[in-house]
Amino acid sequence: EKPTDEEKKEYETFENDDLMAKTIMLTFMEDDLIRVFEDCPTAKDMLDSISSKFNTTTTMH
């Protein structure tokens, strides 16, 4: 089943927004981190990878 024109437009908007989000995140990274995260397929994947790499939890007593 072919996507409708509206579905195509929504997907195009998503792709543009996703690329913008990835670009913004990469802009503020050091070069060594860019190489680690630049191949993430989506901004969500990139954010999840960043969170996974740097998210630490502490236990307070």
PQR file of N, CA, C, O and H, with PARSE charges and radii, in Angstrom:
ATOM      1  N   GLU A   1       0.848  -1.179   0.000 -0.4000 1.5000
ATOM      2  CA  GLU A   1       0.000   0.000   0.000 -0.0000 2.0000
ATOM      3  C   GLU A   1       0.891   1.239   0.000  0.5500 1.7000
ATOM      4  O   GLU A   1       1.795   1.371   0.825 -0.5500 1.4000
ATOM      5  N   LYS A   2       0.625   2.124  -0.919 -0.4000 1.5000
ATOM      6  CA  LYS A   2       1.415   3.349  -1.058 -0.0000 2.0000
ATOM      7  C   LYS A   2       1.005   4.363   0.003  0.5500 1.7000
ATOM      8  O   LYS A   2      -0.170   4.458   0.358 -0.5500 1.4000
ATOM      9  H   LYS A   2      -0.110   2.017  -1.589  0.4000 1.0000
ATOM     10  N   PRO A   3       1.974   5.116   0.505 -0.5600 1.5000
ATOM     11  CA  PRO A   3       1.631   6.159   1.478  0.2800 2.0000
ATOM     12  C   PRO A   3       0.863   7.298   0.810  0.5500 1.7000
ATOM     13  O   PRO A   3       1.060   7.601  -0.367 -0.5500 1.4000
ATOM     14  N   THR A   4      -0.009   7.913   1.588 -0.4000 1.5000
ATOM     15  CA  THR A   4      -0.772   9.058   1.081 -0.0000 2.0000
ATOM     16  C   THR A   4       0.146  10.279   1.022  0.5500 1.7000
ATOM     17  O   THR A   4       1.246  10.273   1.574 -0.5500 1.4000
ATOM     18  H   THR A   4      -0.169   7.667   2.544  0.4000 1.0000
ATOM     19  N   ASP A   5      -0.321  11.312   0.351 -0.4000 1.5000
ATOM     20  CA  ASP A   5       0.450  12.556   0.278 -0.0000 2.0000
ATOM     21  C   ASP A   5       0.683  13.127   1.679  0.5500 1.7000
ATOM     22  O   ASP A   5       1.758  13.649   1.973 -0.5500 1.4000
ATOM     23  H   ASP A   5      -1.215  11.317  -0.098  0.4000 1.0000
ATOM     24  N   GLU A   6      -0.329  13.024   2.532 -0.4000 1.5000
ATOM     25  CA  GLU A   6      -0.192  13.535   3.899 -0.0000 2.0000
ATOM     26  C   GLU A   6       0.854  12.731   4.675  0.5500 1.7000
ATOM     27  O   GLU A   6       1.651  13.304   5.418 -0.5500 1.4000
ATOM     28  H   GLU A   6      -1.203  12.600   2.293  0.4000 1.0000
ATOM     29  N   GLU A   7       0.853  11.417   4.507 -0.4000 1.5000
ATOM     30  CA  GLU A   7       1.854  10.576   5.173 -0.0000 2.0000
ATOM     31  C   GLU A   7       3.260  10.898   4.671  0.5500 1.7000
ATOM     32  O   GLU A   7       4.213  10.926   5.449 -0.5500 1.4000
ATOM     33  H   GLU A   7       0.205  10.951   3.904  0.4000 1.0000
ATOM     34  N   LYS A   8       3.378  11.140   3.375 -0.4000 1.5000
ATOM     35  CA  LYS A   8       4.678  11.520   2.814 -0.0000 2.0000
ATOM     36  C   LYS A   8       5.159  12.839   3.417  0.5500 1.7000
ATOM     37  O   LYS A   8       6.329  12.982   3.770 -0.5500 1.4000
ATOM     38  H   LYS A   8       2.603  11.118   2.743  0.4000 1.0000
ATOM     39  N   LYS A   9       4.234  13.804   3.529 -0.4000 1.5000
ATOM     40  CA  LYS A   9       4.578  15.111   4.090 -0.0000 2.0000
ATOM     41  C   LYS A   9       4.972  14.976   5.561  0.5500 1.7000
ATOM     42  O   LYS A   9       5.939  15.597   6.002 -0.5500 1.4000
ATOM     43  H   LYS A   9       3.284  13.687   3.242  0.4000 1.0000
ATOM     44  N   GLU A  10       4.234  14.172   6.319 -0.4000 1.5000
ATOM     45  CA  GLU A  10       4.559  13.958   7.731 -0.0000 2.0000
ATOM     46  C   GLU A  10       5.936  13.318   7.877  0.5500 1.7000
ATOM     47  O   GLU A  10       6.711  13.705   8.752 -0.5500 1.4000
ATOM     48  H   GLU A  10       3.449  13.667   5.961  0.4000 1.0000
ATOM     49  N   TYR A  11       6.240  12.350   7.034 -0.4000 1.5000
ATOM     50  CA  TYR A  11       7.540  11.684   7.106 -0.0000 2.0000
ATOM     51  C   TYR A  11       8.667  12.645   6.730  0.5500 1.7000
ATOM     52  O   TYR A  11       9.730  12.634   7.350 -0.5500 1.4000
ATOM     53  H   TYR A  11       5.611  12.035   6.323  0.4000 1.0000
ATOM     54  N   GLU A  12       8.434  13.462   5.727 -0.4000 1.5000
ATOM     55  CA  GLU A  12       9.435  14.446   5.318 -0.0000 2.0000
ATOM     56  C   GLU A  12       9.693  15.448   6.451  0.5500 1.7000
ATOM     57  O   GLU A  12      10.837  15.822   6.713 -0.5500 1.4000
ATOM     58  H   GLU A  12       7.571  13.471   5.223  0.4000 1.0000
ATOM     59  N   THR A  13       8.620  15.873   7.113 -0.4000 1.5000
ATOM     60  CA  THR A  13       8.758  16.778   8.255 -0.0000 2.0000
ATOM     61  C   THR A  13       9.546  16.101   9.369  0.5500 1.7000
ATOM     62  O   THR A  13      10.428  16.715   9.969 -0.5500 1.4000
ATOM     63  H   THR A  13       7.691  15.570   6.900  0.4000 1.0000
ATOM     64  N   PHE A  14       9.231  14.838   9.647 -0.4000 1.5000
ATOM     65  CA  PHE A  14       9.969  14.086  10.664 -0.0000 2.0000
ATOM     66  C   PHE A  14      11.450  14.013  10.308  0.5500 1.7000
ATOM     67  O   PHE A  14      12.304  14.272  11.156 -0.5500 1.4000
ATOM     68  H   PHE A  14       8.514  14.339   9.160  0.4000 1.0000
ATOM     69  N   GLU A  15      11.759  13.665   9.075 -0.4000 1.5000
ATOM     70  CA  GLU A  15      13.162  13.546   8.663 -0.0000 2.0000
ATOM     71  C   GLU A  15      13.902  14.871   8.823  0.5500 1.7000
ATOM     72  O   GLU A  15      15.035  14.894   9.302 -0.5500 1.4000
ATOM     73  H   GLU A  15      11.066  13.455   8.386  0.4000 1.0000
ATOM     74  N   ASN A  16      13.271  15.965   8.427 -0.4000 1.5000
ATOM     75  CA  ASN A  16      13.892  17.285   8.559 -0.0000 2.0000
ATOM     76  C   ASN A  16      14.114  17.650  10.028  0.5500 1.7000
ATOM     77  O   ASN A  16      15.186  18.126  10.400 -0.5500 1.4000
ATOM     78  H   ASN A  16      12.351  15.946   8.037  0.4000 1.0000
ATOM     79  N   ASP A  17      13.092  17.423  10.859 -0.4000 1.5000
ATOM     80  CA  ASP A  17      13.206  17.724  12.287 -0.0000 2.0000
ATOM     81  C   ASP A  17      14.261  16.839  12.947  0.5500 1.7000
ATOM     82  O   ASP A  17      15.029  17.305  13.788 -0.5500 1.4000
ATOM     83  H   ASP A  17      12.221  17.036  10.556  0.4000 1.0000
ATOM     84  N   ASP A  18      14.294  15.571  12.567 -0.4000 1.5000
ATOM     85  CA  ASP A  18      15.256  14.631  13.128 -0.0000 2.0000
ATOM     86  C   ASP A  18      16.681  15.042  12.763  0.5500 1.7000
ATOM     87  O   ASP A  18      17.576  15.020  13.608 -0.5500 1.4000
ATOM     88  H   ASP A  18      13.670  15.193  11.884  0.4000 1.0000
ATOM     89  N   LEU A  19      16.884  15.410  11.517 -0.4000 1.5000
ATOM     90  CA  LEU A  19      18.209  15.852  11.075 -0.0000 2.0000
ATOM     91  C   LEU A  19      18.629  17.114  11.826  0.5500 1.7000
ATOM     92  O   LEU A  19      19.789  17.248  12.214 -0.5500 1.4000
ATOM     93  H   LEU A  19      16.157  15.428  10.830  0.4000 1.0000
ATOM     94  N   MET A  20      17.699  18.030  12.028 -0.4000 1.5000
ATOM     95  CA  MET A  20      18.005  19.257  12.761 -0.0000 2.0000
ATOM     96  C   MET A  20      18.405  18.930  14.201  0.5500 1.7000
ATOM     97  O   MET A  20      19.370  19.493  14.716 -0.5500 1.4000
ATOM     98  H   MET A  20      16.756  17.921  11.713  0.4000 1.0000
ATOM     99  N   ALA A  21      17.682  18.038  14.845 -0.4000 1.5000
ATOM    100  CA  ALA A  21      17.997  17.661  16.226 -0.0000 2.0000
ATOM    101  C   ALA A  21      19.374  17.010  16.310  0.5500 1.7000
ATOM    102  O   ALA A  21      20.151  17.324  17.212 -0.5500 1.4000
ATOM    103  H   ALA A  21      16.898  17.580  14.426  0.4000 1.0000
ATOM    104  N   LYS A  22      19.682  16.108  15.381 -0.4000 1.5000
ATOM    105  CA  LYS A  22      20.998  15.462  15.370 -0.0000 2.0000
ATOM    106  C   LYS A  22      22.100  16.491  15.138  0.5500 1.7000
ATOM    107  O   LYS A  22      23.143  16.445  15.790 -0.5500 1.4000
ATOM    108  H   LYS A  22      19.050  15.853  14.649  0.4000 1.0000
ATOM    109  N   THR A  23      21.872  17.406  14.222 -0.4000 1.5000
ATOM    110  CA  THR A  23      22.864  18.434  13.912 -0.0000 2.0000
ATOM    111  C   THR A  23      23.136  19.314  15.127  0.5500 1.7000
ATOM    112  O   THR A  23      24.287  19.639  15.418 -0.5500 1.4000
ATOM    113  H   THR A  23      21.025  17.443  13.692  0.4000 1.0000
ATOM    114  N   ILE A  24      22.086  19.696  15.829 -0.4000 1.5000
ATOM    115  CA  ILE A  24      22.253  20.529  17.022 -0.0000 2.0000
ATOM    116  C   ILE A  24      23.067  19.788  18.076  0.5500 1.7000
ATOM    117  O   ILE A  24      23.988  20.358  18.661 -0.5500 1.4000
ATOM    118  H   ILE A  24      21.151  19.432  15.592  0.4000 1.0000
ATOM    119  N   MET A  25      22.737  18.529  18.322 -0.4000 1.5000
ATOM    120  CA  MET A  25      23.489  17.762  19.318 -0.0000 2.0000
ATOM    121  C   MET A  25      24.956  17.633  18.921  0.5500 1.7000
ATOM    122  O   MET A  25      25.844  17.822  19.753 -0.5500 1.4000
ATOM    123  H   MET A  25      21.989  18.065  17.846  0.4000 1.0000
ATOM    124  N   LEU A  26      25.213  17.315  17.662 -0.4000 1.5000
ATOM    125  CA  LEU A  26      26.593  17.134  17.206 -0.0000 2.0000
ATOM    126  C   LEU A  26      27.383  18.441  17.245  0.5500 1.7000
ATOM    127  O   LEU A  26      28.592  18.429  17.474 -0.5500 1.4000
ATOM    128  H   LEU A  26      24.492  17.161  16.986  0.4000 1.0000
ATOM    129  N   THR A  27      26.707  19.561  17.023 -0.4000 1.5000
ATOM    130  CA  THR A  27      27.369  20.865  17.023 -0.0000 2.0000
ATOM    131  C   THR A  27      28.048  21.162  18.357  0.5500 1.7000
ATOM    132  O   THR A  27      29.087  21.821  18.400 -0.5500 1.4000
ATOM    133  H   THR A  27      25.725  19.571  16.836  0.4000 1.0000
ATOM    134  N   PHE A  28      27.460  20.677  19.433 -0.4000 1.5000
ATOM    135  CA  PHE A  28      27.981  20.985  20.762 -0.0000 2.0000
ATOM    136  C   PHE A  28      28.892  19.902  21.325  0.5500 1.7000
ATOM    137  O   PHE A  28      29.245  19.940  22.503 -0.5500 1.4000
ATOM    138  H   PHE A  28      26.615  20.143  19.398  0.4000 1.0000
ATOM    139  N   MET A  29      29.274  18.941  20.498 -0.4000 1.5000
ATOM    140  CA  MET A  29      30.152  17.857  20.944 -0.0000 2.0000
ATOM    141  C   MET A  29      31.591  18.104  20.536  0.5500 1.7000
ATOM    142  O   MET A  29      31.873  18.748  19.525 -0.5500 1.4000
ATOM    143  H   MET A  29      28.988  18.910  19.540  0.4000 1.0000
ATOM    144  N   GLU A  30      32.494  17.576  21.349 -0.4000 1.5000
ATOM    145  CA  GLU A  30      33.909  17.547  20.988 -0.0000 2.0000
ATOM    146  C   GLU A  30      34.082  16.563  19.830  0.5500 1.7000
ATOM    147  O   GLU A  30      33.267  15.659  19.648 -0.5500 1.4000
ATOM    148  H   GLU A  30      32.265  17.053  22.170  0.4000 1.0000
ATOM    149  N   ASP A  31      35.142  16.745  19.056 -0.4000 1.5000
ATOM    150  CA  ASP A  31      35.372  15.910  17.871 -0.0000 2.0000
ATOM    151  C   ASP A  31      35.395  14.420  18.186  0.5500 1.7000
ATOM    152  O   ASP A  31      34.860  13.620  17.419 -0.5500 1.4000
ATOM    153  H   ASP A  31      35.804  17.480  19.204  0.4000 1.0000
ATOM    154  N   ASP A  32      36.010  14.035  19.306 -0.4000 1.5000
ATOM    155  CA  ASP A  32      36.086  12.610  19.624 -0.0000 2.0000
ATOM    156  C   ASP A  32      34.708  12.028  19.912  0.5500 1.7000
ATOM    157  O   ASP A  32      34.470  10.851  19.642 -0.5500 1.4000
ATOM    158  H   ASP A  32      36.445  14.685  19.930  0.4000 1.0000
ATOM    159  N   LEU A  33      33.801  12.826  20.453 -0.4000 1.5000
ATOM    160  CA  LEU A  33      32.441  12.350  20.705 -0.0000 2.0000
ATOM    161  C   LEU A  33      31.610  12.334  19.429  0.5500 1.7000
ATOM    162  O   LEU A  33      30.754  11.467  19.254 -0.5500 1.4000
ATOM    163  H   LEU A  33      33.995  13.783  20.673  0.4000 1.0000
ATOM    164  N   ILE A  34      31.856  13.277  18.549 -0.4000 1.5000
ATOM    165  CA  ILE A  34      31.143  13.287  17.269 -0.0000 2.0000
ATOM    166  C   ILE A  34      31.355  11.958  16.560  0.5500 1.7000
ATOM    167  O   ILE A  34      30.410  11.369  16.035 -0.5500 1.4000
ATOM    168  H   ILE A  34      32.552  13.982  18.691  0.4000 1.0000
ATOM    169  N   ARG A  35      32.588  11.491  16.546 -0.4000 1.5000
ATOM    170  CA  ARG A  35      32.891  10.223  15.870 -0.0000 2.0000
ATOM    171  C   ARG A  35      32.141   9.051  16.496  0.5500 1.7000
ATOM    172  O   ARG A  35      31.806   8.088  15.806 -0.5500 1.4000
ATOM    173  H   ARG A  35      33.356  11.969  16.972  0.4000 1.0000
ATOM    174  N   VAL A  36      31.878   9.129  17.792 -0.4000 1.5000
ATOM    175  CA  VAL A  36      31.164   8.055  18.483 -0.0000 2.0000
ATOM    176  C   VAL A  36      29.679   8.064  18.120  0.5500 1.7000
ATOM    177  O   VAL A  36      29.079   7.006  17.930 -0.5500 1.4000
ATOM    178  H   VAL A  36      32.150   9.912  18.353  0.4000 1.0000
ATOM    179  N   PHE A  37      29.089   9.247  18.026 -0.4000 1.5000
ATOM    180  CA  PHE A  37      27.634   9.347  17.914 -0.0000 2.0000
ATOM    181  C   PHE A  37      27.092   9.719  16.534  0.5500 1.7000
ATOM    182  O   PHE A  37      25.884   9.614  16.317 -0.5500 1.4000
ATOM    183  H   PHE A  37      29.576  10.107  18.181  0.4000 1.0000
ATOM    184  N   GLU A  38      27.927  10.145  15.604 -0.4000 1.5000
ATOM    185  CA  GLU A  38      27.423  10.672  14.336 -0.0000 2.0000
ATOM    186  C   GLU A  38      26.709   9.636  13.461  0.5500 1.7000
ATOM    187  O   GLU A  38      25.928  10.011  12.587 -0.5500 1.4000
ATOM    188  H   GLU A  38      28.907  10.231  15.780  0.4000 1.0000
ATOM    189  N   ASP A  39      26.958   8.365  13.678 -0.4000 1.5000
ATOM    190  CA  ASP A  39      26.331   7.343  12.837 -0.0000 2.0000
ATOM    191  C   ASP A  39      24.999   6.838  13.382  0.5500 1.7000
ATOM    192  O   ASP A  39      24.414   5.917  12.813 -0.5500 1.4000
ATOM    193  H   ASP A  39      27.593   8.061  14.389  0.4000 1.0000
ATOM    194  N   CYS A  40      24.515   7.421  14.465 -0.4000 1.5000
ATOM    195  CA  CYS A  40      23.208   7.022  14.990 -0.0000 2.0000
ATOM    196  C   CYS A  40      22.145   7.357  13.940  0.5500 1.7000
ATOM    197  O   CYS A  40      22.150   8.451  13.375 -0.5500 1.4000
ATOM    198  H   CYS A  40      24.990   8.169  14.927  0.4000 1.0000
ATOM    199  N   PRO A  41      21.242   6.418  13.682 -0.5600 1.5000
ATOM    200  CA  PRO A  41      20.272   6.634  12.602  0.2800 2.0000
ATOM    201  C   PRO A  41      19.227   7.719  12.878  0.5500 1.7000
ATOM    202  O   PRO A  41      18.733   8.352  11.945 -0.5500 1.4000
ATOM    203  N   THR A  42      18.887   7.937  14.153 -0.4000 1.5000
ATOM    204  CA  THR A  42      17.900   8.968  14.479 -0.0000 2.0000
ATOM    205  C   THR A  42      18.367   9.765  15.690  0.5500 1.7000
ATOM    206  O   THR A  42      19.259   9.337  16.422 -0.5500 1.4000
ATOM    207  H   THR A  42      19.288   7.423  14.911  0.4000 1.0000
ATOM    208  N   ALA A  43      17.759  10.921  15.892 -0.4000 1.5000
ATOM    209  CA  ALA A  43      18.075  11.744  17.057 -0.0000 2.0000
ATOM    210  C   ALA A  43      17.741  10.996  18.343  0.5500 1.7000
ATOM    211  O   ALA A  43      18.465  11.111  19.332 -0.5500 1.4000
ATOM    212  H   ALA A  43      17.034  11.269  15.298  0.4000 1.0000
ATOM    213  N   LYS A  44      16.664  10.239  18.337 -0.4000 1.5000
ATOM    214  CA  LYS A  44      16.281   9.447  19.520 -0.0000 2.0000
ATOM    215  C   LYS A  44      17.352   8.417  19.824  0.5500 1.7000
ATOM    216  O   LYS A  44      17.733   8.242  20.981 -0.5500 1.4000
ATOM    217  H   LYS A  44      16.076  10.145  17.534  0.4000 1.0000
ATOM    218  N   ASP A  45      17.842   7.732  18.799 -0.4000 1.5000
ATOM    219  CA  ASP A  45      18.915   6.758  18.998 -0.0000 2.0000
ATOM    220  C   ASP A  45      20.166   7.444  19.541  0.5500 1.7000
ATOM    221  O   ASP A  45      20.846   6.913  20.419 -0.5500 1.4000
ATOM    222  H   ASP A  45      17.533   7.874  17.859  0.4000 1.0000
ATOM    223  N   MET A  46      20.460   8.630  19.010 -0.4000 1.5000
ATOM    224  CA  MET A  46      21.629   9.371  19.474 -0.0000 2.0000
ATOM    225  C   MET A  46      21.467   9.746  20.945  0.5500 1.7000
ATOM    226  O   MET A  46      22.389   9.559  21.739 -0.5500 1.4000
ATOM    227  H   MET A  46      19.907   9.062  18.297  0.4000 1.0000
ATOM    228  N   LEU A  47      20.309  10.268  21.306 -0.4000 1.5000
ATOM    229  CA  LEU A  47      20.060  10.658  22.686 -0.0000 2.0000
ATOM    230  C   LEU A  47      20.139   9.448  23.614  0.5500 1.7000
ATOM    231  O   LEU A  47      20.706   9.535  24.703 -0.5500 1.4000
ATOM    232  H   LEU A  47      19.560  10.420  20.661  0.4000 1.0000
ATOM    233  N   ASP A  48      19.577   8.330  23.188 -0.4000 1.5000
ATOM    234  CA  ASP A  48      19.652   7.108  23.995 -0.0000 2.0000
ATOM    235  C   ASP A  48      21.101   6.662  24.178  0.5500 1.7000
ATOM    236  O   ASP A  48      21.488   6.247  25.270 -0.5500 1.4000
ATOM    237  H   ASP A  48      19.116   8.259  22.303  0.4000 1.0000
ATOM    238  N   SER A  49      21.895   6.745  23.124 -0.4000 1.5000
ATOM    239  CA  SER A  49      23.308   6.357  23.202 -0.0000 2.0000
ATOM    240  C   SER A  49      24.083   7.292  24.124  0.5500 1.7000
ATOM    241  O   SER A  49      24.912   6.850  24.919 -0.5500 1.4000
ATOM    242  H   SER A  49      21.580   7.082  22.237  0.4000 1.0000
ATOM    243  N   ILE A  50      23.808   8.577  24.009 -0.4000 1.5000
ATOM    244  CA  ILE A  50      24.465   9.555  24.880 -0.0000 2.0000
ATOM    245  C   ILE A  50      24.089   9.283  26.333  0.5500 1.7000
ATOM    246  O   ILE A  50      24.949   9.258  27.214 -0.5500 1.4000
ATOM    247  H   ILE A  50      23.134   8.936  23.363  0.4000 1.0000
ATOM    248  N   SER A  51      22.809   9.082  26.571 -0.4000 1.5000
ATOM    249  CA  SER A  51      22.343   8.810  27.931 -0.0000 2.0000
ATOM    250  C   SER A  51      22.969   7.543  28.484  0.5500 1.7000
ATOM    251  O   SER A  51      23.373   7.493  29.646 -0.5500 1.4000
ATOM    252  H   SER A  51      22.111   9.102  25.856  0.4000 1.0000
ATOM    253  N   SER A  52      23.047   6.529  27.651 -0.4000 1.5000
ATOM    254  CA  SER A  52      23.632   5.260  28.079 -0.0000 2.0000
ATOM    255  C   SER A  52      25.109   5.422  28.430  0.5500 1.7000
ATOM    256  O   SER A  52      25.588   4.848  29.407 -0.5500 1.4000
ATOM    257  H   SER A  52      22.720   6.569  26.707  0.4000 1.0000
ATOM    258  N   LYS A  53      25.820   6.199  27.633 -0.4000 1.5000
ATOM    259  CA  LYS A  53      27.253   6.378  27.855 -0.0000 2.0000
ATOM    260  C   LYS A  53      27.545   7.234  29.082  0.5500 1.7000
ATOM    261  O   LYS A  53      28.500   6.963  29.810 -0.5500 1.4000
ATOM    262  H   LYS A  53      25.431   6.665  26.839  0.4000 1.0000
ATOM    263  N   PHE A  54      26.741   8.257  29.321 -0.4000 1.5000
ATOM    264  CA  PHE A  54      27.062   9.224  30.365 -0.0000 2.0000
ATOM    265  C   PHE A  54      26.136   9.201  31.570  0.5500 1.7000
ATOM    266  O   PHE A  54      26.408   9.875  32.563 -0.5500 1.4000
ATOM    267  H   PHE A  54      25.965   8.478  28.730  0.4000 1.0000
ATOM    268  N   ASN A  55      25.064   8.452  31.507 -0.4000 1.5000
ATOM    269  CA  ASN A  55      24.119   8.423  32.614 -0.0000 2.0000
ATOM    270  C   ASN A  55      24.680   7.576  33.746  0.5500 1.7000
ATOM    271  O   ASN A  55      24.941   6.384  33.583 -0.5500 1.4000
ATOM    272  H   ASN A  55      24.843   7.904  30.700  0.4000 1.0000
ATOM    273  N   THR A  56      24.856   8.204  34.871 -0.4000 1.5000
ATOM    274  CA  THR A  56      25.309   7.477  36.050 -0.0000 2.0000
ATOM    275  C   THR A  56      24.310   7.708  37.163  0.5500 1.7000
ATOM    276  O   THR A  56      23.676   8.760  37.241 -0.5500 1.4000
ATOM    277  H   THR A  56      24.643   9.172  35.003  0.4000 1.0000
ATOM    278  N   THR A  57      24.182   6.738  38.002 -0.4000 1.5000
ATOM    279  CA  THR A  57      23.283   6.884  39.138 -0.0000 2.0000
ATOM    280  C   THR A  57      24.106   6.802  40.411  0.5500 1.7000
ATOM    281  O   THR A  57      25.117   6.103  40.476 -0.5500 1.4000
ATOM    282  H   THR A  57      24.697   5.883  37.938  0.4000 1.0000
ATOM    283  N   THR A  58      23.664   7.510  41.391 -0.4000 1.5000
ATOM    284  CA  THR A  58      24.340   7.473  42.680 -0.0000 2.0000
ATOM    285  C   THR A  58      23.342   7.060  43.739  0.5500 1.7000
ATOM    286  O   THR A  58      22.143   7.316  43.628 -0.5500 1.4000
ATOM    287  H   THR A  58      22.842   8.078  41.338  0.4000 1.0000
ATOM    288  N   THR A  59      23.854   6.428  44.749 -0.4000 1.5000
ATOM    289  CA  THR A  59      23.012   6.023  45.863 -0.0000 2.0000
ATOM    290  C   THR A  59      23.390   6.873  47.063  0.5500 1.7000
ATOM    291  O   THR A  59      24.554   6.932  47.459 -0.5500 1.4000
ATOM    292  H   THR A  59      24.828   6.220  44.839  0.4000 1.0000
ATOM    293  N   MET A  60      22.408   7.517  47.624 -0.4000 1.5000
ATOM    294  CA  MET A  60      22.668   8.343  48.804 -0.0000 2.0000
ATOM    295  C   MET A  60      22.300   7.549  50.039  0.5500 1.7000
ATOM    296  O   MET A  60      21.282   6.858  50.075 -0.5500 1.4000
ATOM    297  H   MET A  60      21.462   7.469  47.302  0.4000 1.0000
ATOM    298  N   HIS A  61      23.139   7.658  51.043 -0.4000 1.5000
ATOM    299  CA  HIS A  61      22.884   6.953  52.311 -0.0000 2.0000
ATOM    300  C   HIS A  61      22.557   7.948  53.388  0.5500 1.7000
ATOM    301  O   HIS A  61      22.309   7.562  54.531 -0.5500 1.4000
ATOM    302  H   HIS A  61      23.967   8.219  51.014  0.4000 1.0000
TER
END
